[in-house]
Amino acid sequence: MRRTPLHKRILAASTAALLALSLAGCSTSGGGNGGGAGGETHTFRVAFNQNESHPQAQAILELSDKREEATDGRYALELFPDGTLGAQEATIEQVQSGTIDFALVAGSLLEGFNPDFSVVNLPYVYESPEHQMEVLNDREVTGELYDSLLEDNIKVLTAYHGGVRNVYTDEPIETPDDLQGKKIRMIGSETNVRMMELMGGVGTPMAQDEVYTAIQSGVIDGGENNELIYSSLSHDEIAPYYSSTQHLMMPDYLIASPTVWDGLDEETRGIFEELLAESVDSELAAFDEAVQTAKADAEAAGATFVESDVDAFREAVLPLHEELVTTPVTQEIYDAIDAARG
């Protein structure tokens, strides 16, 4: 598989050492090998860039409680929300270097390690969140893809639903023509930038914490994200039209260092895998509830939700499927995703 230089990036030793020292008190036993000796609880650190009310955060907290109970208190998880351990790119590097144990990261970021990940980040490739979770957590479909990251010291533990992404600006977006010339913030991914180009806009990679000011000052015209981000970051204040383009269901992944995972005994790994599967279902249900709350909050803040011509946008981006599904691995995964519809 073709790979990019990103997998060679690691944290500077001094930075890693300082962060490791700052987090040393978070675990009552050292390392992931065995853990919980003498009745102690080994607490794994989990990096997350959203707040504790997010469905994925709630899934991790619930997972921790169940894991601690199932292992007689030997293992637990500690969530570090709100990006306190750094941006997602940085937390991937920290997982690789062993500075932290787990991280929740956007699926698009894994394209930097293996471009074949673009096949599971394509626009309109899933017909529903349930369809997305079914195929992404089926090792027969994605196992080879996920295992390709092991040589980069990344193990994909599970995929979580990350919402349905839509466009928001200061005016309704009903067709691709309405997006012409509009600069829309995207996650830094060639796939996403190309997608926005086909949708009619201009994809502009930018850090999430810069978006509010950038829209407010006119540097960009809008963003694209799910309803939770739109409401919780108050983007409804400066981009009051949320248009239902439904262009993307990008997964988020819980990743770990293979060293951490392999350090668990077989029984503990089995317990963890079972609980991870349960957490996928609970996160999906919680996400649906959170979307309804976020929409109500945004409307109360003055936002207008617009019905877009989804078929027009879907047709506009189909060339991207042909451009990116070019290897035996991506074709096999693409066909499996399609076969699982309905």
C-alpha positions in Angstrom: 0.0 0.0 0.0 1.2 3.5 -0.8 2.1 5.4 2.4 2.9 9.0 3.2 5.6 10.6 5.4 3.1 11.3 8.2 3.7 7.9 9.8 7.3 8.9 10.5 6.3 11.8 12.7 6.8 11.4 16.4 6.7 13.7 19.4 9.9 15.3 20.4 11.4 13.4 23.3 11.4 16.4 25.6 7.7 17.1 25.0 6.8 13.5 25.5 8.7 13.4 28.7 7.1 16.5 30.2 3.6 15.3 29.3 4.3 11.9 30.7 5.4 13.4 33.9 2.3 15.6 34.1 0.1 12.6 33.6 2.0 10.2 35.8 -0.5 10.5 38.6 -3.4 9.4 36.4 -2.6 5.7 36.7 -2.1 3.6 39.9 0.1 1.1 38.0 2.7 1.5 35.4 2.3 0.6 31.7 -0.3 -1.6 30.1 1.5 -4.9 30.8 -0.6 -6.9 33.3 -1.9 -3.9 35.3 -4.0 -4.2 38.4 -1.4 -6.1 40.4 -2.2 -6.5 44.0 -5.7 -5.3 43.7 -4.7 -1.9 42.2 -6.7 -0.3 39.4 -4.8 0.5 36.2 -6.4 3.6 34.6 -5.9 4.1 30.9 -5.9 7.7 29.7 -8.3 8.6 26.8 -7.9 11.8 24.8 -11.0 13.5 23.4 -11.5 16.8 21.7 -15.1 17.4 22.6 -16.8 18.0 25.9 -18.1 15.4 28.4 -21.7 15.8 27.2 -20.9 14.4 23.8 -22.3 11.0 23.1 -18.8 9.5 22.5 -17.7 10.9 25.8 -20.7 9.3 27.5 -19.9 6.0 25.7 -16.3 6.0 27.0 -17.5 6.9 30.6 -20.0 4.1 30.5 -17.4 1.7 29.0 -15.1 2.6 31.9 -17.7 1.8 34.5 -18.5 -1.6 32.9 -14.9 -2.5 32.3 -14.0 -1.7 35.9 -16.9 -3.9 37.1 -16.1 -6.7 34.7 -12.5 -6.8 35.7 -13.1 -6.6 39.4 -11.7 -3.1 39.5 -8.4 -4.0 37.8 -8.9 -1.7 34.8 -10.7 1.6 34.2 -10.6 4.5 31.7 -10.1 8.2 32.5 -11.4 10.6 29.9 -9.6 13.9 29.1 -12.1 15.9 27.2 -12.1 19.3 25.5 -8.7 18.7 23.8 -6.8 19.0 27.1 -4.2 16.6 25.8 -3.8 18.4 22.5 -5.4 18.5 19.0 -6.3 15.2 17.5 -3.2 15.1 15.3 -1.1 15.5 18.4 -3.0 12.8 20.4 -2.4 10.3 17.6 1.4 10.9 17.9 1.1 10.6 21.7 -0.6 7.2 21.3 2.2 6.1 18.9 4.9 7.2 21.4 3.1 5.6 24.4 2.6 8.9 26.2 -1.2 8.3 26.4 -3.1 5.0 26.0 -6.2 5.8 23.9 -7.5 8.6 21.7 -10.7 9.3 19.9 -9.8 10.7 16.4 -11.6 11.7 13.2 -11.5 9.1 10.5 -10.1 11.5 7.9 -6.8 11.8 9.9 -6.0 8.2 9.3 -5.8 8.8 5.6 -2.5 10.4 6.3 -1.1 7.0 7.3 -2.8 4.9 4.6 -4.7 6.6 1.7 -7.0 3.6 1.4 -8.9 4.9 4.5 -10.5 7.4 2.1 -12.9 4.7 1.0 -14.7 4.7 4.3 -14.8 8.5 4.4 -16.5 9.0 1.0 -19.6 11.2 0.7 -22.9 9.4 0.5 -21.4 6.0 0.9 -23.6 5.0 3.8 -27.4 5.0 3.8 -27.8 5.4 7.5 -25.8 5.5 10.8 -26.8 1.9 11.5 -25.4 0.9 8.1 -22.2 2.8 8.8 -21.6 1.1 12.1 -22.5 -2.3 10.8 -19.8 -2.3 8.1 -17.1 -0.4 9.9 -17.1 -2.7 12.9 -17.2 -5.8 10.8 -13.6 -7.1 10.8 -14.3 -9.1 7.6 -14.9 -5.8 5.8 -12.4 -3.5 7.5 -9.9 -5.8 9.2 -7.2 -5.6 6.6 -7.5 -1.8 6.4 -7.3 -1.3 10.1 -4.4 -3.7 10.5 -2.4 -1.8 8.0 -1.8 0.8 10.7 -0.1 -1.6 13.1 3.3 -0.9 11.6 2.6 2.8 12.5 2.0 1.7 16.1 -1.7 2.4 15.8 -4.4 -0.1 16.6 -8.0 0.7 15.7 -10.2 -0.6 18.5 -13.6 0.4 17.2 -15.4 2.9 15.0 -18.0 5.3 16.4 -20.7 7.2 14.6 -19.6 10.9 14.2 -22.9 12.4 13.0 -24.2 13.4 9.6 -22.4 16.5 8.3 -24.3 19.4 6.7 -23.3 22.8 5.4 -24.0 26.0 7.3 -23.6 29.6 6.1 -25.3 33.0 6.3 -27.9 32.0 3.6 -29.7 28.8 2.5 -27.8 26.2 0.5 -30.4 24.2 -1.5 -28.4 23.1 -4.6 -24.7 23.0 -5.6 -25.2 26.3 -7.5 -25.8 28.0 -4.1 -22.3 27.0 -2.9 -20.5 28.4 -5.9 -17.5 30.4 -4.7 -18.3 30.0 -1.0 -15.3 29.1 1.2 -16.3 26.3 3.6 -14.2 25.1 6.5 -13.1 21.5 6.1 -11.1 19.0 8.1 -7.6 18.9 6.6 -8.0 16.1 4.1 -7.5 16.0 0.4 -10.7 13.9 0.1 -12.8 16.5 1.9 -11.4 19.4 0.0 -12.1 17.6 -3.3 -15.6 16.7 -2.1 -16.4 20.4 -1.4 -15.1 21.4 -4.8 -17.5 18.9 -6.4 -20.3 20.2 -4.2 -19.7 23.7 -5.7 -17.8 25.3 -2.9 -14.2 26.0 -1.9 -12.9 23.6 0.8 -10.8 25.5 3.3 -8.9 23.4 5.9 -8.8 25.1 9.3 -8.7 24.2 13.0 -12.1 23.9 14.6 -11.3 26.5 17.2 -10.6 29.1 14.5 -13.9 28.7 12.7 -16.2 31.1 14.7 -13.8 34.1 14.3 -13.1 33.2 10.6 -16.8 33.2 9.7 -17.5 36.3 11.8 -14.6 38.2 10.0 -15.5 36.9 6.5 -12.3 34.9 6.1 -14.6 32.0 5.3 -18.3 31.8 4.4 -19.3 28.9 6.5 -18.6 25.4 7.8 -19.8 21.9 7.6 -20.4 19.6 10.5 -23.1 17.8 12.5 -25.7 19.5 14.5 -24.0 19.0 17.9 -20.9 20.9 16.8 -23.0 23.6 15.1 -25.0 24.3 18.3 -22.4 23.7 21.0 -19.8 26.0 19.4 -22.4 28.7 18.8 -21.8 28.7 15.1 -25.6 29.3 14.8 -24.8 32.9 15.8 -22.7 33.7 12.8 -24.0 31.2 10.2 -27.7 31.0 10.9 -28.7 28.7 8.0 -28.1 25.0 8.5 -28.7 23.3 5.2 -29.4 19.5 5.1 -26.9 18.5 2.4 -26.3 15.2 4.4 -23.0 14.9 2.4 -20.9 12.9 4.9 -21.0 10.4 7.7 -17.4 10.4 8.8 -16.5 7.9 11.5 -14.5 8.5 14.6 -12.1 5.9 15.9 -10.9 4.8 19.3 -7.3 4.0 18.8 -4.5 2.6 21.0 -0.9 1.6 20.8 -0.6 -2.1 19.9 1.8 -2.3 22.9 -0.9 -1.2 25.2 -3.4 -3.7 23.7 -1.0 -6.6 23.6 -0.1 -6.0 27.2 -3.6 -7.1 28.3 -4.2 -10.7 29.0 -6.5 -12.6 26.6 -9.4 -12.7 29.0 -9.3 -8.9 29.6 -9.0 -8.3 25.8 -12.1 -10.4 25.3 -14.0 -8.5 27.9 -12.9 -5.2 26.4 -14.0 -6.3 22.9 -17.4 -7.3 24.1 -17.9 -4.0 26.0 -16.7 -2.0 23.0 -19.4 -3.6 20.8 -22.0 -2.6 23.4 -20.7 1.0 23.5 -21.1 1.4 19.7 -24.8 0.7 20.0 -25.3 2.9 23.1 -23.3 5.8 21.4 -25.4 5.5 18.3 -28.7 5.8 20.3 -27.3 8.7 22.4 -26.1 10.5 19.3 -29.7 10.5 17.8 -31.1 12.0 21.1 -28.3 14.6 21.2 -29.0 15.7 17.6 -32.7 16.5 18.5 -31.6 18.5 21.5 -29.0 20.4 19.5 -31.4 21.3 16.7 -33.9 22.6 19.3 -31.2 24.7 21.0 -30.0 26.1 17.6 -33.5 27.0 16.6 -34.0 28.8 19.9 -30.8 30.7 19.2 -32.3 31.9 15.8 -31.0 29.2 13.4 -33.1 28.1 10.4 -32.9 24.5 9.2 -33.1 24.2 5.4 -34.1 21.2 3.3 -31.5 20.8 0.5 -31.6 18.8 -2.8 -29.7 15.8 -1.5 -29.9 14.0 -4.8 -28.3 16.9 -6.6 -25.4 16.9 -4.2 -25.0 13.1 -4.3 -24.8 13.1 -8.1 -22.3 16.0 -8.0 -19.8 14.1 -5.8 -20.0 10.7 -7.4 -16.9 11.3 -9.5 -15.0 11.3 -6.2 -15.9 7.6 -5.7 -14.3 6.7 -9.0 -11.3 8.8 -8.3 -10.5 7.2 -4.9 -11.7 3.6 -5.3 -8.7 2.5 -7.3 -7.0 -0.4 -5.4 -8.1 -4.0 -4.7 -8.5 -3.2 -1.0 -10.7 -0.1 -1.5 -12.8 -1.8 -4.2 -13.4 -4.8 -1.9 -14.4 -2.5 1.0 -16.6 -0.3 -1.3 -18.4 -3.3 -2.7 -19.0 -4.7 0.8 -20.4 -1.4 2.0 -22.7 -1.3 -1.0 -23.8 -5.0 -0.5 -24.8 -4.2 3.1 -27.3 -1.6 2.1 -31.0 -2.2 3.0 
